[in-house]
Amino acid sequence: MSAAADEVGVLVHELVPLLGMLWALVPEVGGSPMTGTMSHHKATGSPAPWNADAALLLYTISEEARRLEASLRRDVAGHVGDRRGGSDVNTVAALKAIMNLAYGVPEQDARRAARIIGRWVRSARQVIGEEERAVPLPAAPGATPPPCPYCTTFSLRVVLRDGRLWCINDGCKDGRGQRPHGRMTRSDLNGDGMIEWDDGRITYRRDWA
């Protein structure tokens, strides 16, 4: 058994109900993806206002899920298979196929799939309001946000509610060779704001917190 493949399954089961909530924010969508009755049509009566963020995310997940399924199927079966149609039923079918295919690829590839699906889950939670959006690090008025200490770009993002932060630069790596993650906190010595990174690094900046 693969721990990463197990995580893929957990994330897919978490994502599917969130997709239902996103579909509810786009008035053109009706029916149930779980029963195979999804269809696109203009809503009648008084539809909910169009939610552009939900629509964009649904499109992103739809396309990326099909590409991820094809990539995993190529690795497992030697071919990408037929491309699925664009319906929401097919999006859910692609996600279910990804769950199964994850058990047939190396652990590192399953972990990559889990990271991708985890990103969809976080984005969905942000759009429906279940999770706070990440924003650039706070800076003094008129000043630029502090750069990432690993790649020196202005790519740090933080969830202000709990201080979790990370670098969104795809090429950025910490001392462990992984995407930098950390947490904003305060020094026990003088109360100054600082960031404790997951690789053990600590950086200080008075206007970070």
The 8 nearest C-alpha neighbors of each residue, nearest first, counted from 0:
[[1, 2, 102, 4, 5, 3, 106, 103],
 [0, 2, 4, 3, 5, 102, 106, 109],
 [3, 1, 5, 4, 6, 0, 106, 110],
 [2, 4, 6, 110, 5, 1, 109, 106],
 [5, 3, 7, 101, 1, 6, 2, 102],
 [4, 6, 2, 8, 3, 7, 1, 9],
 [7, 5, 3, 9, 4, 8, 10, 2],
 [8, 6, 113, 4, 10, 5, 9, 98],
 [9, 7, 11, 5, 98, 6, 10, 12],
 [8, 10, 6, 12, 7, 11, 13, 5],
 [9, 11, 13, 7, 12, 8, 14, 6],
 [10, 12, 14, 8, 13, 9, 7, 15],
 [13, 11, 9, 10, 14, 15, 8, 16],
 [14, 12, 10, 11, 15, 9, 16, 17],
 [13, 15, 11, 17, 12, 120, 16, 10],
 [14, 16, 18, 17, 12, 13, 11, 19],
 [17, 15, 19, 18, 14, 13, 20, 12],
 [18, 16, 20, 14, 19, 15, 21, 123],
 [19, 17, 21, 15, 16, 20, 22, 14],
 [18, 20, 16, 22, 17, 21, 23, 15],
 [19, 21, 17, 23, 18, 22, 16, 24],
 [20, 22, 18, 24, 23, 19, 53, 17],
 [23, 21, 19, 24, 25, 20, 28, 18],
 [22, 24, 20, 21, 25, 19, 26, 28],
 [25, 23, 21, 22, 50, 26, 53, 49],
 [24, 26, 22, 49, 23, 27, 28, 50],
 [27, 25, 28, 42, 46, 47, 24, 49],
 [28, 26, 41, 40, 39, 25, 42, 29],
 [27, 29, 39, 26, 25, 22, 38, 40],
 [30, 28, 38, 37, 39, 27, 31, 40],
 [29, 31, 37, 36, 38, 32, 28, 35],
 [30, 32, 37, 36, 33, 34, 35, 29],
 [33, 31, 88, 35, 37, 34, 87, 36],
 [32, 34, 31, 35, 88, 91, 36, 37],
 [35, 33, 31, 32, 36, 37, 88, 30],
 [34, 36, 32, 88, 33, 37, 31, 30],
 [37, 35, 30, 31, 34, 32, 38, 88],
 [36, 38, 30, 31, 32, 35, 29, 88],
 [39, 37, 29, 28, 30, 36, 40, 86],
 [38, 40, 28, 27, 29, 37, 41, 86],
 [41, 39, 27, 42, 28, 38, 29, 26],
 [40, 42, 27, 43, 26, 39, 28, 46],
 [41, 43, 26, 27, 46, 40, 44, 28],
 [42, 44, 45, 41, 46, 26, 40, 27],
 [43, 45, 46, 42, 47, 41, 26, 48],
 [44, 46, 43, 47, 42, 48, 26, 41],
 [47, 45, 26, 42, 44, 48, 43, 49],
 [46, 48, 26, 49, 45, 24, 25, 23],
 [49, 47, 50, 46, 26, 24, 25, 45],
 [50, 48, 25, 51, 26, 47, 24, 54],
 [49, 51, 53, 52, 24, 25, 48, 54],
 [50, 52, 54, 53, 55, 49, 25, 56],
 [53, 51, 55, 54, 50, 56, 126, 57],
 [52, 54, 56, 50, 51, 55, 21, 57],
 [53, 55, 51, 57, 52, 56, 58, 50],
 [56, 54, 58, 52, 57, 53, 51, 59],
 [55, 57, 59, 53, 58, 54, 60, 52],
 [58, 56, 54, 60, 59, 55, 61, 53],
 [57, 59, 61, 55, 56, 60, 62, 54],
 [60, 58, 56, 62, 61, 57, 63, 55],
 [61, 59, 63, 57, 62, 58, 64, 56],
 [62, 60, 58, 64, 59, 90, 63, 57],
 [63, 61, 59, 65, 60, 64, 58, 66],
 [62, 64, 66, 60, 65, 61, 59, 67],
 [65, 63, 67, 61, 66, 62, 60, 68],
 [66, 64, 68, 63, 62, 67, 93, 69],
 [65, 67, 63, 69, 68, 64, 70, 62],
 [68, 66, 64, 70, 69, 65, 63, 71],
 [67, 69, 65, 71, 97, 66, 70, 72],
 [70, 68, 79, 72, 66, 67, 71, 73],
 [71, 69, 67, 73, 68, 72, 66, 74],
 [70, 72, 74, 68, 73, 69, 100, 67],
 [73, 71, 75, 69, 79, 74, 70, 76],
 [72, 74, 78, 77, 79, 70, 71, 76],
 [73, 75, 71, 72, 77, 76, 70, 104],
 [76, 74, 72, 73, 103, 77, 71, 104],
 [77, 75, 73, 72, 78, 74, 79, 71],
 [76, 78, 73, 74, 75, 72, 79, 80],
 [77, 79, 73, 76, 80, 72, 74, 69],
 [80, 78, 69, 73, 72, 70, 81, 77],
 [81, 79, 78, 82, 69, 72, 73, 76],
 [82, 80, 83, 79, 69, 78, 84, 65],
 [83, 81, 80, 84, 65, 69, 79, 66],
 [82, 84, 89, 81, 85, 65, 93, 90],
 [83, 85, 86, 89, 82, 90, 87, 88],
 [84, 86, 89, 83, 87, 90, 61, 88],
 [87, 85, 89, 88, 84, 90, 37, 38],
 [86, 88, 90, 89, 32, 37, 91, 85],
 [89, 87, 32, 86, 91, 90, 35, 37],
 [90, 88, 92, 87, 86, 91, 93, 83],
 [89, 91, 87, 93, 92, 88, 61, 94],
 [90, 92, 94, 88, 89, 93, 95, 87],
 [93, 91, 89, 95, 90, 94, 96, 88],
 [94, 92, 96, 90, 91, 95, 89, 65],
 [93, 95, 97, 91, 96, 92, 90, 98],
 [96, 94, 92, 98, 97, 93, 91, 99],
 [95, 97, 93, 99, 98, 94, 100, 92],
 [96, 98, 94, 100, 95, 68, 99, 101],
 [99, 97, 95, 8, 96, 101, 100, 7],
 [98, 100, 96, 97, 101, 102, 95, 103],
 [99, 101, 97, 103, 102, 98, 96, 71],
 [100, 102, 4, 109, 103, 99, 98, 104],
 [103, 101, 100, 4, 104, 99, 1, 0],
 [102, 104, 100, 101, 75, 105, 99, 74],
 [103, 105, 101, 102, 108, 75, 109, 106],
 [106, 104, 108, 107, 109, 103, 102, 101],
 [105, 107, 109, 108, 110, 3, 104, 1],
 [106, 108, 110, 109, 105, 111, 3, 104],
 [109, 107, 111, 110, 105, 106, 104, 112],
 [108, 110, 112, 106, 101, 111, 3, 107],
 [111, 109, 113, 107, 3, 108, 112, 106],
 [110, 112, 108, 114, 109, 113, 107, 115],
 [113, 111, 109, 115, 110, 114, 116, 108],
 [112, 114, 7, 110, 116, 111, 115, 117],
 [115, 113, 117, 111, 112, 116, 118, 110],
 [114, 116, 112, 118, 117, 113, 111, 119],
 [115, 117, 119, 113, 118, 114, 112, 120],
 [118, 116, 114, 120, 119, 115, 113, 121],
 [117, 119, 121, 115, 116, 120, 122, 114],
 [120, 118, 116, 122, 117, 121, 123, 115],
 [119, 121, 117, 123, 118, 122, 14, 124],
 [122, 120, 124, 118, 123, 119, 117, 125],
 [123, 121, 125, 119, 124, 120, 118, 126],
 [124, 122, 120, 126, 125, 121, 119, 127],
 [125, 123, 129, 130, 121, 127, 122, 126],
 [124, 126, 130, 128, 122, 123, 127, 132],
 [125, 127, 123, 128, 124, 122, 53, 52],
 [128, 126, 124, 125, 129, 123, 21, 20],
 [127, 129, 125, 126, 130, 124, 131, 123],
 [130, 128, 124, 127, 125, 131, 126, 123],
 [131, 129, 125, 124, 128, 132, 121, 127],
 [132, 130, 125, 158, 133, 129, 128, 160],
 [131, 133, 125, 158, 134, 130, 157, 122],
 [132, 134, 158, 157, 156, 131, 135, 159],
 [135, 133, 156, 157, 136, 132, 158, 159],
 [136, 134, 156, 155, 157, 137, 144, 133],
 [135, 137, 144, 156, 157, 134, 155, 138],
 [138, 136, 207, 144, 135, 139, 206, 208],
 [139, 137, 144, 142, 206, 143, 140, 136],
 [138, 140, 142, 141, 206, 137, 143, 144],
 [141, 139, 142, 138, 143, 137, 144, 206],
 [140, 142, 139, 143, 138, 144, 137, 206],
 [143, 141, 139, 140, 138, 144, 145, 137],
 [142, 144, 138, 145, 141, 139, 153, 140],
 [145, 143, 138, 136, 137, 146, 142, 153],
 [144, 146, 143, 153, 147, 136, 138, 155],
 [147, 145, 153, 151, 152, 148, 144, 154],
 [146, 148, 151, 149, 152, 150, 155, 153],
 [149, 147, 151, 150, 146, 202, 152, 145],
 [148, 150, 147, 151, 173, 171, 172, 179],
 [149, 151, 152, 147, 171, 148, 172, 146],
 [152, 150, 147, 146, 148, 149, 153, 154],
 [153, 151, 146, 154, 150, 147, 168, 155],
 [154, 152, 146, 155, 147, 145, 144, 151],
 [153, 155, 166, 152, 167, 168, 147, 156],
 [154, 156, 166, 165, 147, 153, 135, 167],
 [157, 155, 135, 134, 164, 133, 165, 136],
 [156, 158, 164, 133, 134, 163, 159, 136],
 [159, 157, 133, 163, 162, 160, 161, 164],
 [158, 160, 162, 161, 157, 163, 133, 134],
 [159, 161, 158, 162, 131, 163, 157, 132],
 [160, 162, 159, 163, 158, 182, 183, 157],
 [163, 161, 183, 159, 182, 158, 160, 157],
 [164, 162, 182, 158, 157, 161, 181, 183],
 [165, 163, 157, 181, 156, 182, 180, 162],
 [164, 166, 180, 179, 156, 155, 181, 167],
 [165, 167, 155, 154, 168, 179, 156, 147],
 [166, 168, 154, 169, 155, 165, 156, 171],
 [167, 169, 171, 170, 166, 154, 152, 150],
 [170, 168, 171, 167, 178, 166, 172, 154],
 [169, 171, 168, 172, 178, 150, 167, 166],
 [170, 172, 168, 169, 150, 178, 149, 173],
 [173, 171, 178, 177, 176, 179, 170, 174],
 [172, 174, 179, 176, 175, 177, 178, 149],
 [173, 175, 176, 198, 172, 177, 200, 179],
 [176, 174, 173, 177, 198, 172, 178, 179],
 [175, 177, 172, 173, 174, 178, 171, 179],
 [178, 176, 172, 173, 175, 179, 174, 171],
 [177, 179, 172, 171, 173, 180, 166, 176],
 [180, 178, 173, 165, 166, 172, 177, 181],
 [181, 179, 165, 197, 164, 196, 178, 166],
 [182, 180, 196, 197, 164, 195, 163, 165],
 [181, 183, 163, 162, 195, 194, 164, 184],
 [182, 184, 194, 162, 193, 163, 195, 181],
 [183, 185, 193, 192, 194, 182, 186, 162],
 [186, 184, 192, 190, 191, 193, 187, 183],
 [185, 187, 190, 188, 191, 189, 192, 193],
 [186, 188, 190, 189, 185, 191, 184, 192],
 [189, 187, 186, 190, 191, 185, 192, 193],
 [188, 190, 191, 186, 187, 185, 192, 205],
 [189, 191, 186, 185, 187, 188, 192, 193],
 [192, 190, 186, 185, 205, 189, 193, 204],
 [193, 191, 185, 208, 205, 207, 204, 184],
 [192, 194, 203, 184, 185, 202, 183, 204],
 [195, 193, 183, 202, 182, 201, 184, 196],
 [194, 196, 201, 181, 182, 200, 183, 193],
 [197, 195, 181, 200, 198, 199, 180, 201],
 [196, 198, 181, 199, 180, 195, 179, 200],
 [197, 199, 196, 200, 174, 175, 173, 179],
 [200, 198, 197, 196, 201, 195, 174, 181],
 [199, 201, 196, 198, 195, 202, 197, 194],
 [202, 200, 195, 194, 196, 199, 203, 193],
 [201, 203, 194, 193, 200, 195, 204, 148],
 [204, 202, 193, 192, 194, 205, 201, 191],
 [203, 205, 207, 206, 192, 193, 202, 191],
 [206, 204, 192, 191, 207, 203, 208, 193],
 [205, 207, 204, 208, 138, 139, 192, 137],
 [206, 208, 204, 192, 205, 137, 138, 136],
 [207, 192, 206, 205, 183, 184, 193, 137]]
